[in-house]
């Protein structure tokens, strides 16, 4: 192996793949990165057997070869080098690294034991905007269930229908759904469930590129699907993951259709009031009461605890319909409010025993539903 590349390119490539590699007592090779010099390209790969990630970086390849090297050590060392040309060369069982006045040798291991990362055929792609997809991930992943008892809701639902991609997540106490547009209309609808860690990793990788001016023209993510796997491709990076088995519950049944009260309120003001009330909630219950008054056009937020005291916050709002009230988990409420990309939020409800719906003002692309705390 004989390769020359810039420190910036190699460091970015390593930052993309190194996060997946980790210590595994049963398969120590998984803590390594696969480095392949072939066809004038340098390819870096890592896997934890659940997720596999591969990226290609530009460089001058004079000699083809394949090896594996400790992920953390390689990544940490390259990140400390000056932003100059790096020369990589195999020296027996070591990788020789030269950059300016620095010379280093890192122990390597043969690539024969490294698991094969099964990349999918790039025949049929579902294409979506990078920004929309990254926003959608952040707006739903927090609502995923942590329980292993119901594996189908421990992942994120992704539905492809007409020209919409729908992402949804629930833990049975709240539900988040975001719709974004696909580049092309889907011929046949398809539903899949993706592990939450996979989408978190996709979001992390997309975030690594945001300040790189060289990729401004690459504004779409391509998604490829088989019966058991999904692959996300972006700017030379391929991330492949297994799918969660099973069928996602029909969550649309719990989205309320009829409302007796509609409230429009400034998100910033409501967040501050909720945070104030959160200091006085009952330990382990996290309950706050919201009262909506259409005559006074206000929201009264109250909480009390035998240990800390009580709080009452009164904020202005546009309230229409019946006077109403509900008791909510303040953490769930804040999660929803902080993921709504709008100045104002619309809150709709029928009564205190039924779900409360939140959505951005002047948009139907995002809905967030919270189940009330039964008194």
C-alpha positions as CSV (number, residue, x, y, z in Angstrom):
1,X,0.0,0.0,0.0
2,X,1.3,3.4,-0.9
3,X,-1.1,6.4,-0.7
4,X,-0.9,10.1,-0.5
5,X,-3.8,12.4,0.6
6,X,-4.5,15.5,2.5
7,X,-4.9,15.5,6.3
8,X,-8.3,17.1,6.0
9,X,-9.7,14.4,3.7
10,X,-8.3,11.5,5.7
11,X,-9.4,13.1,9.0
12,X,-13.0,13.6,7.7
13,X,-13.2,10.1,6.4
14,X,-12.0,8.7,9.7
15,X,-14.5,10.8,11.7
16,X,-17.3,9.4,9.5
17,X,-16.5,5.7,10.1
18,X,-14.6,5.5,13.4
19,X,-17.7,6.2,15.5
20,X,-19.2,2.8,14.5
21,X,-16.1,0.8,15.5
22,X,-16.0,-0.1,19.2
23,X,-14.6,-2.7,21.6
24,X,-16.1,-6.1,21.3
25,X,-14.6,-8.9,23.4
26,X,-16.0,-11.6,21.1
27,X,-14.8,-10.0,17.9
28,X,-11.8,-7.7,18.6
29,X,-11.5,-7.0,14.9
30,X,-14.6,-4.8,15.2
31,X,-12.6,-2.2,17.0
32,X,-10.6,-1.7,13.7
33,X,-11.2,0.2,10.5
34,X,-10.8,-1.5,7.2
35,X,-8.5,0.5,5.0
36,X,-8.5,-0.5,1.3
37,X,-6.5,1.1,-1.5
38,X,-7.9,-0.1,-4.8
39,X,-8.8,1.4,-8.2
40,X,-7.1,4.7,-7.4
41,X,-9.4,5.2,-4.4
42,X,-9.0,5.0,-0.7
43,X,-11.9,3.3,1.0
44,X,-12.5,3.3,4.8
45,X,-15.0,0.9,6.4
46,X,-16.3,0.0,9.9
47,X,-19.1,-2.1,11.3
48,X,-20.6,-3.2,14.6
49,X,-22.5,-6.0,12.8
50,X,-25.7,-4.0,13.2
51,X,-24.6,-1.0,11.1
52,X,-21.9,-0.9,8.5
53,X,-20.4,2.3,7.0
54,X,-18.1,2.9,4.1
55,X,-16.6,6.1,2.7
56,X,-14.3,6.9,-0.1
57,X,-11.8,9.7,0.0
58,X,-9.7,11.4,-2.7
59,X,-6.0,10.6,-2.8
60,X,-3.1,9.4,-4.9
61,X,-2.9,5.5,-4.8
62,X,0.3,4.1,-6.1
63,X,0.0,0.6,-4.7
64,X,-3.2,-1.4,-4.0
65,X,-3.5,-3.2,-0.6
66,X,-6.0,-3.9,2.2
67,X,-5.4,-3.9,6.0
68,X,-7.1,-3.1,9.3
69,X,-5.9,-0.7,11.9
70,X,-7.2,0.3,15.4
71,X,-10.0,2.8,14.9
72,X,-9.5,5.1,17.9
73,X,-5.7,5.2,17.6
74,X,-5.7,5.9,13.9
75,X,-8.5,8.6,14.1
76,X,-7.0,10.3,17.2
77,X,-3.5,10.5,15.7
78,X,-4.5,11.7,12.2
79,X,-6.7,14.5,13.8
80,X,-3.6,15.9,15.5
81,X,-1.5,16.2,12.4
82,X,-1.0,19.5,10.5
83,X,-3.2,20.2,7.6
84,X,-0.7,19.0,5.0
85,X,-0.1,16.0,2.8
86,X,0.0,12.6,4.5
87,X,1.9,9.6,3.0
88,X,0.7,6.1,4.1
89,X,2.8,3.0,3.4
90,X,2.8,-0.6,4.5
91,X,6.0,-1.6,6.3
92,X,5.7,-5.3,7.2
93,X,2.9,-5.5,9.8
94,X,2.9,-1.8,10.4
95,X,1.3,1.2,8.7
96,X,4.0,3.9,8.2
97,X,2.6,7.5,8.4
98,X,4.5,10.6,7.4
99,X,3.4,14.2,7.5
100,X,5.8,17.1,7.4
101,X,8.4,16.3,10.2
102,X,6.3,13.6,11.9
103,X,6.9,9.9,11.3
104,X,4.8,7.2,13.0
105,X,4.2,3.5,12.7
106,X,0.9,1.9,13.8
107,X,0.5,-1.9,14.2
108,X,-2.0,-3.4,11.7
109,X,-4.0,-6.6,11.5
110,X,-4.8,-8.6,8.3
111,X,-8.2,-7.9,6.7
112,X,-9.1,-11.6,6.4
113,X,-11.1,-11.6,9.7
114,X,-12.9,-8.3,9.0
115,X,-16.6,-8.9,8.4
116,X,-18.0,-8.3,4.9
117,X,-20.2,-5.2,4.8
118,X,-23.1,-6.1,2.4
119,X,-23.7,-3.0,0.4
120,X,-27.0,-2.9,-1.5
121,X,-27.4,-2.7,-5.2
122,X,-28.0,0.9,-6.2
123,X,-30.9,0.1,-8.6
124,X,-33.9,1.9,-7.2
125,X,-33.3,5.0,-5.0
126,X,-35.8,7.0,-2.9
127,X,-34.3,10.5,-3.0
128,X,-34.9,13.2,-0.4
129,X,-33.5,16.6,0.6
130,X,-30.6,16.4,3.1
131,X,-31.9,19.3,5.2
132,X,-35.5,18.0,5.3
133,X,-34.3,14.5,6.2
134,X,-31.9,15.6,8.9
135,X,-34.7,17.9,10.4
136,X,-37.2,15.0,10.2
137,X,-34.9,12.6,12.1
138,X,-34.3,15.1,14.9
139,X,-38.1,15.7,15.2
140,X,-39.1,12.1,15.8
141,X,-36.2,10.0,17.3
142,X,-36.7,11.4,20.8
143,X,-40.1,9.8,20.9
144,X,-38.9,6.2,20.3
145,X,-39.6,3.6,22.9
146,X,-36.7,2.3,25.0
147,X,-38.6,-0.8,25.9
148,X,-37.4,-4.1,24.4
149,X,-40.8,-5.7,25.2
150,X,-42.2,-4.2,21.9
151,X,-39.3,-4.2,19.4
152,X,-41.5,-2.8,16.6
153,X,-41.8,0.6,18.4
154,X,-38.2,0.6,19.5
155,X,-37.5,1.8,15.9
156,X,-38.6,4.6,13.7
157,X,-41.4,4.0,11.2
158,X,-40.6,5.1,7.6
159,X,-43.4,5.0,5.1
160,X,-43.0,5.8,1.4
161,X,-46.3,6.7,-0.3
162,X,-47.1,8.8,-3.3
163,X,-44.5,11.6,-3.1
164,X,-44.3,11.6,0.7
165,X,-41.8,10.1,3.1
166,X,-43.4,9.8,6.6
167,X,-41.3,9.3,9.7
168,X,-43.0,8.4,13.0
169,X,-42.0,7.3,16.4
170,X,-43.9,6.5,19.6
171,X,-43.4,5.2,23.1
172,X,-47.1,4.8,23.8
173,X,-47.2,8.0,25.8
174,X,-46.5,10.4,23.0
175,X,-46.2,10.3,19.2
176,X,-44.2,12.4,16.7
177,X,-44.8,12.3,12.9
178,X,-43.0,14.3,10.2
179,X,-43.8,14.3,6.5
180,X,-41.3,15.4,3.9
181,X,-41.3,15.4,0.1
182,X,-39.6,12.8,-2.0
183,X,-37.9,13.9,-5.3
184,X,-40.1,11.5,-7.3
185,X,-43.5,9.9,-6.8
186,X,-43.4,6.3,-5.4
187,X,-44.8,3.6,-7.7
188,X,-45.7,1.3,-4.9
189,X,-46.1,2.2,-1.2
190,X,-43.7,0.6,1.2
191,X,-43.4,0.7,5.1
192,X,-40.3,-0.2,7.0
193,X,-39.0,0.1,10.6
194,X,-35.4,1.4,11.1
195,X,-33.4,1.0,14.3
196,X,-33.2,4.4,16.1
197,X,-29.4,4.1,16.4
198,X,-29.2,3.8,12.6
199,X,-31.0,7.1,12.1
200,X,-29.0,8.8,14.8
201,X,-25.8,7.7,13.0
202,X,-27.2,8.9,9.7
203,X,-27.9,12.3,11.3
204,X,-24.4,12.5,12.8
205,X,-22.8,11.7,9.4
206,X,-24.9,14.3,7.6
207,X,-23.9,16.9,10.3
208,X,-20.2,16.3,9.6
209,X,-20.6,17.7,6.1
210,X,-22.5,20.9,7.0
211,X,-19.5,23.2,7.1
212,X,-17.7,21.7,4.1
213,X,-18.2,24.1,1.2
214,X,-17.1,21.5,-1.3
215,X,-20.3,19.5,-0.9
216,X,-22.9,22.3,-1.2
217,X,-24.0,20.8,-4.5
218,X,-24.8,17.4,-2.9
219,X,-28.2,18.2,-1.4
220,X,-29.9,14.9,-1.5
221,X,-29.8,11.5,0.4
222,X,-30.5,8.3,-1.6
223,X,-32.3,5.5,0.3
224,X,-32.1,1.9,-0.9
225,X,-34.3,-0.8,0.6
226,X,-34.4,-4.7,0.5
227,X,-36.5,-7.1,2.5
228,X,-34.2,-7.0,5.5
229,X,-31.8,-4.0,5.0
230,X,-31.7,-0.3,4.2
231,X,-28.8,1.8,2.9
232,X,-28.4,5.5,3.0
233,X,-26.0,7.1,0.5
234,X,-24.6,10.6,0.6
235,X,-21.5,12.2,-0.9
236,X,-19.5,9.0,-1.2
237,X,-20.7,7.6,2.1
238,X,-22.8,4.4,2.3
239,X,-24.4,3.4,5.6
240,X,-26.2,0.0,5.6
241,X,-28.3,-1.3,8.5
242,X,-30.6,-4.2,9.2
243,X,-34.4,-3.4,9.5
244,X,-36.5,-4.1,12.6
245,X,-38.7,-7.1,12.0
246,X,-42.4,-6.9,12.5
247,X,-45.2,-4.5,11.6
248,X,-45.5,-1.0,13.0
249,X,-48.8,-0.4,14.8
250,X,-51.4,1.7,12.9
251,X,-50.7,4.9,14.9
252,X,-53.0,7.0,12.7
253,X,-55.9,5.6,14.8
254,X,-54.9,7.6,17.8
255,X,-54.5,10.9,16.0
256,X,-57.5,12.9,17.1
257,X,-59.9,14.1,14.5
258,X,-62.3,16.2,16.4
259,X,-61.4,19.1,18.8
260,X,-63.4,21.3,21.1
261,X,-60.6,23.7,21.9
262,X,-57.9,25.3,19.7
263,X,-55.0,27.4,21.1
264,X,-52.4,29.4,19.3
265,X,-49.5,30.5,21.5
266,X,-45.9,31.8,21.2
267,X,-43.6,28.8,21.7
268,X,-40.8,30.7,23.5
269,X,-43.2,32.1,26.1
270,X,-44.9,28.7,26.6
271,X,-41.5,27.0,27.0
272,X,-40.4,29.4,29.7
273,X,-43.7,29.0,31.6
274,X,-43.5,25.2,31.4
275,X,-39.9,25.2,32.6
276,X,-41.0,27.4,35.6
277,X,-43.8,25.0,36.5
278,X,-41.5,22.0,36.0
279,X,-39.6,23.0,39.2
280,X,-42.6,22.3,41.3
281,X,-43.9,19.0,39.9
282,X,-44.3,15.9,41.9
283,X,-41.2,13.6,41.8
284,X,-41.6,10.9,39.3
285,X,-44.9,12.2,38.0
286,X,-43.7,15.4,36.2
287,X,-47.3,16.7,36.1
288,X,-48.4,20.2,35.1
289,X,-51.9,21.4,34.6
290,X,-52.8,23.6,31.6
291,X,-56.1,25.5,31.6
292,X,-57.3,27.1,28.4
293,X,-59.8,30.0,28.7
294,X,-61.4,31.3,25.5
295,X,-62.9,34.3,27.3
296,X,-59.7,35.6,28.8
297,X,-57.6,34.3,25.9
298,X,-55.0,32.9,28.2
299,X,-53.3,29.7,29.4
300,X,-53.0,29.1,33.1
301,X,-50.1,26.6,33.9
302,X,-50.0,25.3,37.5
303,X,-48.0,22.7,39.4
304,X,-47.5,21.9,43.1
305,X,-45.4,19.6,45.2
306,X,-45.3,18.9,48.9
307,X,-41.5,19.1,48.8
308,X,-40.9,22.3,46.7
309,X,-44.1,24.4,46.8
310,X,-46.3,25.6,43.9
311,X,-46.3,27.7,40.8
312,X,-48.8,29.5,38.7
313,X,-48.0,31.0,35.3
314,X,-50.4,33.0,33.2
315,X,-49.6,33.6,29.5
316,X,-51.5,35.2,26.7
317,X,-52.8,33.0,23.9
318,X,-55.4,32.9,21.2
319,X,-58.0,30.4,22.5
320,X,-61.1,29.4,20.6
321,X,-63.8,26.9,21.4
322,X,-64.7,25.5,24.8
323,X,-62.9,26.2,28.1
324,X,-60.7,23.2,28.7
325,X,-57.9,21.7,30.8
326,X,-55.4,18.8,30.7
327,X,-52.6,17.4,32.8
328,X,-49.4,16.6,30.9
329,X,-45.9,15.3,31.6
330,X,-43.9,18.5,31.3
331,X,-40.9,16.6,29.8
332,X,-43.0,15.3,26.9
333,X,-44.5,18.7,26.3
334,X,-41.1,20.4,26.2
335,X,-39.8,17.7,23.8
336,X,-42.6,18.5,21.4
337,X,-42.4,22.3,21.7
338,X,-38.6,22.3,21.2
339,X,-38.9,20.4,18.0
340,X,-41.5,22.5,16.3
341,X,-39.9,24.9,13.8
342,X,-42.3,27.8,14.1
343,X,-42.7,30.9,16.1
344,X,-46.1,29.8,17.3
345,X,-47.6,26.4,18.2
346,X,-51.2,25.3,17.7
347,X,-52.6,23.1,20.5
348,X,-55.8,21.2,19.9
349,X,-57.8,19.0,22.3
350,X,-61.2,17.7,23.0
351,X,-61.0,17.1,26.8
352,X,-58.6,16.1,29.6
353,X,-59.1,12.4,29.0
354,X,-58.0,12.4,25.4
355,X,-54.7,13.1,23.6
356,X,-53.5,16.6,23.1
357,X,-52.2,17.5,19.6
358,X,-49.4,20.0,18.9
359,X,-48.4,21.3,15.4
360,X,-46.6,24.3,13.9
361,X,-48.8,27.3,13.0
362,X,-49.4,27.4,9.2
363,X,-48.0,23.9,8.5
364,X,-49.4,20.3,8.5
365,X,-46.0,18.6,8.0
366,X,-45.4,17.9,11.7
367,X,-47.7,16.6,14.4
368,X,-46.9,15.8,18.0
369,X,-49.4,14.0,20.3
370,X,-49.2,13.7,24.1
371,X,-51.4,11.4,26.2
372,X,-52.7,13.1,29.3
373,X,-51.9,12.0,32.9
374,X,-55.1,10.5,34.2
375,X,-56.2,12.1,37.5
